[in-house]
Structures are given as C-alpha cells and as structure tokens.
C-alpha cells in the first residue's frame, strides 16, 4: 500500500483543480455571452418596435384592405404601409416629432377611409356613357387633315380658361405636327431644375423637349417630389386633363429624335457645349439647369432618343406664377401651416382671390388637387395663371413629377379637398362618369394612340381607378360633415 505524502497530495489536488477550473471558466464565459446576446436582442427589438409596426402587423396589412380601425392601432407619427394604398402622414425621412404634429389632415384621412368601402360598392360598374366619351376623344386624335395650319388652330383654341376645347376637331393634326415637324433650332432650357431643350419647329411653333430618364417599370422611391421628371407622365397628364374636362394642360405628345441629326446641327452654342460622345458611339448631352451636370447626362442609343414634346403657350397668353397655398416646405424639420391646422382653408379664404364662396380660383385649386392626386404630383409649390387676366384658370404646367410608384398613394395631395370640402359640380359629375374601372380603360385607349405607347404600365393605370375612389370617399365624408351635397358641390 502506498502512502501519499503531503506534497504529493497537494500536487495532485492542484492538477485536478486546473482541469476543473478551466471547465468552470468556459461555462462562465458562455453564460456571459448568452446574457450579452439576450440583452442585445432585447435592445434591438425595442428599437425596431419604437421605429415602426411589428412585422406581423405589416404582413397582415399587406393581405387586407385598410380600415379606420386598423389605422387607429398605429400612432399618428408612424407611416402605415398597405399594399396598394399608403396612409402617408410623412415619408420616413422626416423626423418623428414633425410627423405626429401633422394634425391638419389626419382626422380627415380617417373619415375618408370610413367612407371608402361604401364608395367602392356604389361605383363598382362602369358608366353606360363611358364609351361615348372615349369615342369622341379618340376621334379628335385619329382624324387627320382637318387643318392645314395646326399651329394657328391651336393658337385660336387657347384662351385664359381653356387650352383645348371639349370637342377638338383637328387635335390629331396638332399632335402629329408636334411629333414630326422638322426642328429649326434648339437651345438650352433656361430656368427650372430639370433637363430640357427649347425647340423651334417648322412653321414657327415653340416647344419644349424633355428626354426619357426612367424606364416605364422603374419605381421612384423617396419623397413625393424626388427624382427627375418622367417624360411619359407629361403625355399621360395631357390626356387625363381631357378626360377630366380640365383643359388647362399644354398639348403634349411623345417623340423620337436623333441627337446627332436633329438637335446638335441646329443647337445654340450654349447647348452644343453640353454634348459629347461616348466610346460606344452614343451621343450624350446634359444641358443647362439647376441639377444639370455631366454625371447626369442623357444619351441616345446610337440612333434615337425618346422624349416628350410640349407645346409652348401662344404669345397672347403670358404666364405668371403665384405661391400655392398648399405648398410643401421642402424642409425636413419644418411643417407647412396646412399640415398642422385642420381649419387652414378658412385662413386661405380670408385673402383675395379665394375670399368668396364661389371663387373660381379656389375651385380651380380644388380641380388641381384632384388632378395632382390622380397622377401623384406633390411638387406644385407654385401655380401658373395668365398674367393680367383675373378670370384665368390655373394652368397645369410641369407634370413630370408624376407616376413615380404605382403602389403608393400620397393622400396629403388631397389636402385642399379634405380641408375645404368643395368641388365644382361638373368636375364631380365627370369623376362619376369615370368610375367602375372606366378611368383606366379610357386612359389606356387614349394613350395607345401616342407614338411612345405603351405610355403607362398596367399597374399605373389601375392605380388611377384606386385613387379615384379615394377622391370620392373624401367628398362623401365632406357631405356627411357639412350636411349635404349643396354645401360641397358648386
């Protein structure tokens, strides 16, 4: 039998302790990392929940239509995304403390959603008079040979209240000339933020050419006013104005041009200096404007470039610009008065020319709100009228900031309607005529006649029908709030 000495026992004890202590050290380290991981996960979840609705809520909204009850589950400072519709208080780039103070339209938007289901049920079938309207508008475009001088015809049409008559025999000649007339000279598009070229067409007609910047399917993300102008949006805006009987959008048509053959040989020196050639042979230019630079140039495909040509107003209709009462601030940390004040419309009506019940100018701005909401143009910070003509309608220029995202509806564009609760009887009746899918059907029929067809994707066409329902729901809520249509329609 072996007898262990004290030193031997101590050595053996230390040997066993080292192994056991190492095991305990690893266990302790694992526990520490588990605790830290749990703490980090909890903190991350808290951060994400404080920034927006939980994933399960978002997914549930993607599968179901909006309702006032579902909206009430979310704080007003949060943006609630729904497939096909957006309850857009503010885009996500804006600070939350400004979003939650945007009380000027939140209650009105809730009321809109309350009336939306009923509106969809009442107006789910097309009007029996729709095809007659489409036929009339199509015939104006397809009939040719009506006028030997289309520029003079368009000049005679234009007056302070209308640029195109309801029955526009000869419109096909004017649009055809805009799309094909030889270009006599070209120059930089001075002024503004967007790339464009001023054209002088054979016969003395002035026009503006905006080139393609995006493919039809491309989605413009960010703020409602982000991105470059959409040339196809200008074409669609013109035809929509005719459908709505709001004939104050300048004539516009798609056109293919050769930068090498049609533009550069007749370009001014200032414009020509912005042209250059790529290694592959493409001709490019970047023009002169606020955002124009060589890094944002536009190139042809080696042969042609598509764009839109918009007719310049005749000399007897000079334009002047006025500040839009419902303009945005374009400052992320500052709200406009209309965003904070539910009664803002009454403040607007204290001032000329909006100060009487049937003010044409106020009703013009209501029409413009309907038009801008349908095309999703949230960039009308100023509006144009004919200088020196008190009876002038609002001329709906510069509609390129439109049709950016077919799945997003910025309801705040309807702020004038939501706050003033008034609209022309004739505009309302035309909206009713286009319900039940009629608006998308009519737009597709008219846009198919443009040289750039298809002008809009199917998703953008269907979005027009959806937004039309929103407008009617807003008006329905106004009728209930004010006690009858006689308080809303003028």
C-alpha positions as CSV (number, residue, x, y, z in Angstrom):
1,X,0.0,0.0,0.0
2,X,1.4,3.3,-1.0
3,X,1.3,6.2,1.5
4,X,0.9,9.6,-0.1
5,X,3.0,12.4,1.4
6,X,1.6,15.9,1.9
7,X,3.5,17.3,-1.0
8,X,2.1,14.6,-3.3
9,X,-1.5,15.2,-2.2
10,X,-1.0,18.9,-2.8
11,X,0.4,18.4,-6.3
12,X,-2.5,16.0,-7.2
13,X,-5.1,18.4,-5.9
14,X,-3.6,21.2,-7.9
15,X,-3.6,19.0,-11.0
16,X,-7.3,18.2,-10.6
17,X,-8.2,21.9,-9.8
18,X,-6.6,23.1,-13.0
19,X,-8.9,20.9,-15.2
20,X,-11.9,21.7,-13.1
21,X,-11.2,25.4,-13.0
22,X,-10.7,25.5,-16.8
23,X,-14.2,23.9,-17.3
24,X,-15.8,26.4,-14.9
25,X,-14.1,29.3,-16.7
26,X,-15.6,28.2,-20.1
27,X,-19.0,27.8,-18.5
28,X,-18.8,31.3,-17.0
29,X,-17.7,32.8,-20.4
30,X,-20.6,31.1,-22.2
31,X,-23.1,32.4,-19.6
32,X,-21.7,35.9,-20.0
33,X,-22.0,35.8,-23.8
34,X,-25.6,34.4,-23.5
35,X,-26.6,37.3,-21.2
36,X,-25.0,39.8,-23.5
37,X,-26.7,38.3,-26.6
38,X,-30.1,38.3,-24.9
39,X,-29.6,42.0,-23.8
40,X,-28.6,43.0,-27.3
41,X,-31.6,41.2,-28.9
42,X,-34.0,42.8,-26.4
43,X,-32.5,46.2,-27.1
44,X,-32.7,45.7,-30.9
45,X,-36.4,44.6,-30.7
46,X,-37.2,47.6,-28.6
47,X,-35.5,49.9,-31.1
48,X,-37.3,48.3,-34.1
49,X,-40.7,48.4,-32.4
50,X,-40.2,52.0,-31.5
51,X,-39.5,52.8,-35.1
52,X,-42.5,51.2,-36.7
53,X,-45.2,48.5,-36.5
54,X,-44.1,44.8,-35.9
55,X,-43.5,42.6,-38.8
56,X,-46.7,40.5,-38.2
57,X,-48.7,43.7,-38.3
58,X,-47.1,44.8,-41.6
59,X,-47.7,41.4,-43.1
60,X,-51.3,41.4,-42.0
61,X,-51.8,44.8,-43.7
62,X,-50.3,43.5,-46.9
63,X,-53.0,40.9,-47.1
64,X,-56.0,43.0,-46.1
65,X,-57.6,46.4,-47.2
66,X,-57.3,49.4,-45.0
67,X,-60.0,50.3,-42.4
68,X,-60.3,53.1,-39.9
69,X,-60.0,50.6,-37.0
70,X,-56.7,49.1,-38.4
71,X,-55.3,52.6,-38.7
72,X,-56.2,53.5,-35.2
73,X,-53.9,50.8,-33.8
74,X,-50.9,52.9,-35.0
75,X,-49.6,56.1,-33.6
76,X,-50.1,59.1,-35.9
77,X,-46.3,59.6,-36.1
78,X,-45.9,56.3,-37.9
79,X,-46.3,55.6,-41.5
80,X,-48.6,52.7,-42.2
81,X,-47.9,50.8,-45.4
82,X,-50.7,48.9,-47.1
83,X,-50.4,47.1,-50.4
84,X,-51.9,49.4,-53.0
85,X,-52.6,52.2,-50.6
86,X,-50.5,54.3,-48.2
87,X,-51.7,56.2,-45.2
88,X,-49.0,58.8,-45.8
89,X,-48.6,61.2,-43.0
90,X,-45.0,61.9,-43.9
91,X,-42.3,60.0,-45.7
92,X,-40.0,58.1,-43.4
93,X,-37.1,60.5,-43.9
94,X,-38.9,63.2,-41.9
95,X,-38.4,63.4,-38.2
96,X,-41.0,61.7,-36.0
97,X,-41.8,64.8,-33.9
98,X,-42.9,66.6,-37.0
99,X,-44.9,63.6,-38.2
100,X,-47.0,63.3,-35.0
101,X,-47.8,67.0,-35.2
102,X,-49.2,66.7,-38.7
103,X,-52.8,67.1,-37.5
104,X,-54.1,69.3,-40.3
105,X,-55.3,66.3,-42.3
106,X,-55.2,63.2,-40.1
107,X,-58.8,63.2,-39.0
108,X,-60.0,63.9,-42.5
109,X,-58.0,61.0,-43.8
110,X,-59.6,58.7,-41.2
111,X,-63.0,59.9,-42.3
112,X,-62.0,59.2,-45.9
113,X,-61.2,55.6,-45.1
114,X,-64.5,55.3,-43.2
115,X,-66.4,56.2,-46.4
116,X,-64.2,54.2,-48.8
117,X,-65.9,50.8,-48.6
118,X,-69.3,52.3,-49.4
119,X,-67.9,54.3,-52.3
120,X,-66.4,51.2,-53.8
121,X,-69.7,49.3,-53.6
122,X,-71.7,52.2,-55.1
123,X,-69.3,52.7,-58.0
124,X,-68.1,49.3,-59.0
125,X,-69.6,49.2,-62.5
126,X,-68.6,51.5,-65.4
127,X,-71.0,54.2,-66.6
128,X,-73.0,53.4,-69.7
129,X,-71.9,56.7,-71.1
130,X,-68.2,56.0,-70.9
131,X,-67.7,54.5,-74.4
132,X,-69.3,57.6,-76.0
133,X,-66.8,59.8,-74.2
134,X,-63.9,57.6,-75.2
135,X,-65.1,57.5,-78.8
136,X,-65.3,61.3,-79.0
137,X,-61.9,61.9,-77.6
138,X,-60.3,59.2,-79.7
139,X,-61.9,60.6,-82.9
140,X,-60.3,64.0,-82.2
141,X,-56.9,62.4,-82.2
142,X,-57.2,59.9,-85.0
143,X,-58.9,62.3,-87.5
144,X,-56.3,64.0,-89.7
145,X,-56.4,66.6,-92.5
146,X,-58.7,68.9,-90.6
147,X,-56.3,71.9,-90.6
148,X,-53.5,72.9,-93.0
149,X,-52.1,75.1,-90.3
150,X,-52.1,73.2,-87.0
151,X,-50.1,75.9,-85.1
152,X,-52.7,78.5,-85.9
153,X,-55.5,76.2,-84.9
154,X,-54.0,75.6,-81.5
155,X,-53.4,79.3,-81.1
156,X,-57.1,80.0,-81.8
157,X,-58.2,77.4,-79.3
158,X,-56.2,78.8,-76.4
159,X,-57.9,81.3,-74.0
160,X,-57.4,82.1,-70.3
161,X,-59.9,79.3,-69.2
162,X,-59.0,76.6,-71.7
163,X,-56.2,75.4,-73.9
164,X,-58.1,72.8,-75.8
165,X,-61.9,72.7,-76.5
166,X,-64.1,69.8,-75.4
167,X,-64.6,68.9,-79.0
168,X,-61.2,69.4,-80.6
169,X,-61.5,68.6,-84.2
170,X,-58.0,68.9,-85.6
171,X,-56.2,67.8,-82.4
172,X,-54.8,64.9,-84.4
173,X,-53.2,67.4,-86.8
174,X,-51.6,69.4,-83.9
175,X,-50.3,66.4,-82.1
176,X,-49.0,64.9,-85.3
177,X,-47.1,68.1,-86.2
178,X,-45.6,68.2,-82.7
179,X,-44.4,64.7,-83.1
180,X,-42.9,65.1,-86.6
181,X,-42.3,68.7,-87.6
182,X,-38.7,69.5,-88.5
183,X,-36.7,71.1,-85.8
184,X,-35.4,74.5,-87.0
185,X,-33.4,75.4,-83.9
186,X,-32.7,74.1,-80.4
187,X,-31.5,75.9,-77.3
188,X,-30.9,75.2,-73.5
189,X,-33.9,75.2,-71.3
190,X,-33.0,78.1,-69.0
191,X,-34.7,78.1,-65.7
192,X,-36.1,75.3,-63.6
193,X,-34.4,72.2,-62.1
194,X,-35.0,69.7,-64.9
195,X,-33.2,68.8,-68.1
196,X,-35.0,70.1,-71.2
197,X,-34.4,71.6,-74.6
198,X,-36.2,74.5,-76.2
199,X,-37.2,73.8,-79.8
200,X,-38.4,75.9,-82.6
201,X,-40.4,73.8,-85.1
202,X,-41.0,74.5,-88.7
203,X,-43.8,77.0,-89.1
204,X,-42.6,79.0,-86.1
205,X,-44.1,76.9,-83.2
206,X,-42.1,76.9,-80.0
207,X,-42.0,73.7,-77.8
208,X,-40.1,72.0,-75.0
209,X,-38.5,68.6,-75.3
210,X,-37.9,66.5,-72.2
211,X,-35.9,63.3,-72.7
212,X,-36.5,59.9,-71.1
213,X,-34.9,59.5,-67.7
214,X,-36.5,56.3,-66.5
215,X,-37.9,53.1,-67.9
216,X,-41.6,52.5,-67.6
217,X,-41.3,49.9,-64.8
218,X,-38.9,51.9,-62.7
219,X,-40.1,52.9,-59.2
220,X,-39.1,56.3,-57.9
221,X,-38.6,56.0,-54.2
222,X,-38.2,58.6,-51.5
223,X,-40.1,61.9,-51.2
224,X,-43.1,62.6,-53.4
225,X,-41.0,65.2,-55.2
226,X,-37.8,63.1,-55.6
227,X,-36.3,62.1,-58.9
228,X,-36.1,63.6,-62.4
229,X,-39.2,64.4,-64.5
230,X,-40.9,61.5,-66.1
231,X,-41.5,62.3,-69.8
232,X,-44.3,59.7,-70.1
233,X,-46.0,61.4,-67.1
234,X,-46.3,64.6,-69.2
235,X,-48.0,62.7,-72.0
236,X,-50.4,60.9,-69.6
237,X,-51.2,64.2,-67.9
238,X,-52.4,65.8,-71.1
239,X,-54.8,63.0,-71.9
240,X,-56.0,62.8,-68.3
241,X,-56.9,66.5,-68.4
242,X,-59.1,65.9,-71.4
243,X,-60.8,63.0,-69.6
244,X,-61.5,65.1,-66.6
245,X,-62.7,68.1,-68.6
246,X,-59.9,70.2,-67.1
247,X,-58.4,71.5,-70.4
248,X,-55.5,73.6,-68.9
249,X,-52.7,71.2,-69.6
250,X,-50.5,72.2,-72.5
251,X,-50.6,69.8,-75.5
252,X,-48.0,67.1,-75.2
253,X,-47.0,64.1,-77.4
254,X,-44.2,61.5,-77.4
255,X,-41.5,62.0,-80.0
256,X,-38.3,60.2,-81.1
257,X,-35.4,62.4,-82.0
258,X,-31.8,61.9,-83.2
259,X,-29.4,64.0,-81.1
260,X,-26.8,63.6,-83.9
261,X,-29.1,64.6,-86.8
262,X,-32.0,66.7,-85.4
263,X,-30.7,68.5,-82.3
264,X,-27.0,69.1,-82.5
265,X,-26.8,70.5,-86.0
266,X,-29.2,73.3,-85.1
267,X,-28.2,73.8,-81.5
268,X,-27.1,77.1,-79.9
269,X,-23.5,77.4,-78.9
270,X,-24.5,77.1,-75.2
271,X,-26.4,73.9,-75.8
272,X,-23.8,72.4,-78.1
273,X,-21.1,72.7,-75.5
274,X,-23.0,70.2,-73.3
275,X,-22.9,67.5,-76.0
276,X,-20.2,64.8,-76.0
277,X,-19.7,61.3,-77.5
278,X,-19.2,58.0,-75.6
279,X,-16.7,55.4,-76.6
280,X,-19.5,53.2,-78.0
281,X,-20.7,55.9,-80.3
282,X,-23.6,57.2,-78.3
283,X,-24.3,60.9,-78.4
284,X,-25.0,62.5,-74.9
285,X,-25.9,65.9,-73.5
286,X,-26.5,67.4,-70.1
287,X,-28.0,70.8,-70.9
288,X,-28.2,73.8,-68.5
289,X,-30.4,73.7,-65.4
290,X,-30.2,73.7,-61.6
291,X,-29.4,70.0,-61.4
292,X,-27.8,69.6,-64.8
293,X,-24.2,68.2,-64.9
294,X,-22.2,65.8,-66.9
295,X,-22.7,63.0,-64.4
296,X,-26.5,63.3,-65.1
297,X,-26.3,63.3,-68.8
298,X,-28.8,61.6,-71.2
299,X,-27.5,59.5,-74.2
300,X,-29.2,58.2,-77.3
301,X,-29.0,54.5,-78.2
302,X,-26.7,55.2,-81.1
303,X,-29.6,56.3,-83.2
304,X,-32.6,57.9,-81.5
305,X,-33.8,59.1,-78.1
306,X,-37.4,59.1,-76.9
307,X,-39.0,62.0,-75.1
308,X,-42.0,64.3,-74.9
309,X,-42.6,67.5,-76.8
310,X,-44.9,70.0,-75.0
311,X,-46.4,72.9,-76.9
312,X,-45.5,76.4,-75.7
313,X,-48.4,78.7,-75.0
314,X,-49.1,81.4,-77.6
315,X,-47.8,84.9,-77.1
316,X,-51.2,86.3,-76.2
317,X,-51.3,84.1,-73.1
318,X,-48.2,85.2,-71.0
319,X,-47.9,83.3,-67.7
320,X,-47.2,84.4,-64.2
321,X,-46.6,82.3,-61.1
322,X,-48.2,82.5,-57.7
323,X,-47.4,80.8,-54.5
324,X,-49.6,77.7,-53.9
325,X,-51.4,78.0,-50.5
326,X,-50.9,74.2,-50.0
327,X,-47.2,74.1,-51.0
328,X,-44.8,72.0,-49.0
329,X,-41.9,73.5,-47.1
330,X,-39.3,71.1,-48.6
331,X,-37.5,71.3,-45.3
332,X,-37.4,68.0,-43.3
333,X,-37.7,69.7,-39.9
334,X,-40.5,72.2,-40.8
335,X,-44.1,71.6,-41.4
336,X,-46.3,73.8,-43.6
337,X,-49.3,75.6,-42.0
338,X,-51.8,73.3,-43.8
339,X,-50.1,70.2,-42.3
340,X,-50.7,71.4,-38.7
341,X,-54.0,73.3,-38.9
342,X,-57.3,71.5,-39.7
343,X,-59.0,74.9,-40.3
344,X,-56.3,76.1,-42.7
345,X,-58.8,76.5,-45.6
346,X,-60.7,79.2,-43.7
347,X,-57.5,81.1,-43.3
348,X,-56.8,80.9,-47.0
349,X,-60.3,82.2,-47.7
350,X,-59.6,85.4,-45.9
351,X,-57.5,86.5,-48.8
352,X,-58.2,87.6,-52.3
353,X,-58.7,85.8,-54.8
354,X,-60.1,83.0,-52.6
355,X,-62.4,85.0,-50.4
356,X,-65.9,84.3,-51.7
357,X,-67.9,81.1,-51.7
358,X,-67.8,80.5,-55.4
359,X,-64.3,81.9,-56.0
360,X,-63.2,80.4,-59.4
361,X,-59.6,80.5,-58.2
362,X,-60.3,78.4,-55.1
363,X,-62.3,75.9,-57.2
364,X,-59.5,75.8,-59.7
365,X,-57.2,74.7,-56.9
366,X,-59.7,72.0,-55.9
367,X,-59.6,70.8,-59.5
368,X,-55.9,70.9,-59.5
369,X,-55.8,68.8,-56.3
370,X,-58.0,66.1,-57.9
371,X,-55.7,66.1,-61.0
372,X,-52.5,66.1,-59.0
373,X,-53.7,63.3,-56.7
374,X,-54.5,61.0,-59.6
375,X,-51.1,61.5,-61.2
376,X,-49.4,61.7,-57.7
377,X,-47.7,65.1,-58.4
378,X,-46.8,66.5,-55.0
379,X,-44.5,69.2,-56.4
380,X,-46.9,72.0,-57.3
381,X,-45.3,74.6,-55.0
382,X,-46.4,77.4,-57.3
383,X,-49.2,77.6,-59.8
384,X,-49.5,79.4,-63.1
385,X,-52.2,81.7,-64.4
386,X,-52.4,84.0,-67.4
387,X,-50.9,87.4,-66.5
388,X,-53.4,90.3,-66.2
389,X,-56.5,88.0,-66.5
390,X,-58.4,87.8,-63.3
391,X,-60.7,85.1,-64.9
392,X,-57.7,82.9,-65.7
393,X,-57.9,79.3,-64.8
394,X,-54.9,77.6,-63.1
395,X,-52.7,76.4,-66.0
396,X,-51.4,72.9,-65.1
397,X,-47.8,73.1,-66.2
398,X,-44.8,70.8,-65.4
399,X,-46.5,67.5,-64.7
400,X,-43.3,65.4,-64.9
401,X,-43.1,64.7,-61.2
402,X,-45.8,62.1,-61.6
403,X,-46.4,58.3,-61.8
404,X,-43.4,57.5,-59.6
405,X,-44.8,54.5,-57.7
406,X,-48.0,52.7,-58.7
407,X,-48.3,51.1,-55.2
408,X,-48.1,54.4,-53.2
409,X,-50.8,57.0,-52.8
410,X,-49.8,60.1,-51.0
411,X,-53.1,61.2,-49.5
412,X,-51.8,64.6,-48.4
413,X,-52.0,65.8,-52.0
414,X,-55.8,65.9,-51.3
415,X,-55.3,68.4,-48.5
416,X,-57.2,71.2,-50.3
417,X,-60.3,68.9,-50.8
418,X,-60.0,67.4,-47.3
419,X,-59.9,70.8,-45.7
420,X,-62.1,73.0,-47.9
421,X,-64.7,70.3,-48.7
422,X,-65.7,71.9,-52.0
423,X,-65.6,71.0,-55.7
424,X,-67.2,72.0,-59.0
425,X,-70.4,70.1,-59.7
426,X,-69.1,69.5,-63.3
427,X,-65.8,68.0,-62.0
428,X,-67.7,65.7,-59.7
429,X,-70.0,64.5,-62.4
430,X,-67.0,63.8,-64.7
431,X,-65.4,61.8,-61.9
432,X,-68.6,59.7,-61.5
433,X,-68.6,59.0,-65.3
434,X,-65.1,57.5,-64.9
435,X,-65.8,55.1,-62.0
436,X,-66.0,51.4,-62.1
437,X,-62.7,51.0,-63.9
438,X,-63.6,53.5,-66.5
439,X,-60.7,55.8,-65.9
440,X,-58.0,53.2,-66.5
441,X,-59.9,51.9,-69.5
442,X,-60.3,55.4,-71.1
443,X,-56.7,56.3,-70.4
444,X,-55.4,53.1,-72.0
445,X,-57.5,53.7,-75.1
446,X,-56.1,57.3,-75.5
447,X,-52.5,56.6,-74.6
448,X,-52.4,53.7,-77.1
449,X,-52.6,56.4,-79.8
450,X,-49.4,58.1,-78.7
451,X,-46.1,57.3,-80.6
452,X,-44.5,56.1,-77.3
453,X,-47.2,53.6,-76.5
454,X,-47.3,51.9,-74.0
455,X,-47.1,55.2,-72.1
456,X,-48.0,53.8,-68.6
457,X,-47.7,50.3,-67.1
458,X,-50.8,48.4,-66.2
459,X,-50.1,49.0,-62.5
460,X,-50.1,52.8,-63.0
461,X,-53.4,52.6,-65.0
462,X,-55.1,50.6,-62.2
463,X,-53.7,53.0,-59.6
464,X,-55.8,55.7,-61.3
465,X,-59.0,53.8,-60.5
466,X,-58.0,53.3,-56.9
467,X,-57.2,57.0,-56.4
468,X,-60.5,58.0,-58.0
469,X,-62.2,56.0,-55.2
470,X,-60.2,57.9,-52.6
471,X,-61.4,61.3,-54.0
472,X,-65.0,60.2,-54.0
473,X,-64.6,58.9,-50.4
474,X,-63.2,62.3,-49.4
475,X,-66.1,64.1,-50.9
476,X,-68.6,61.7,-49.3
477,X,-67.1,62.4,-45.9
478,X,-67.4,66.1,-46.7
479,X,-71.1,65.7,-47.5
480,X,-71.7,64.0,-44.2
481,X,-69.7,66.6,-42.2
482,X,-71.3,69.6,-43.8
483,X,-74.9,68.3,-44.0
484,X,-75.4,67.7,-47.7
485,X,-74.1,67.9,-51.2
486,X,-75.4,71.5,-51.6
487,X,-72.6,72.5,-49.1
488,X,-69.9,70.7,-51.1
489,X,-70.6,71.0,-54.8
490,X,-70.7,74.4,-56.6
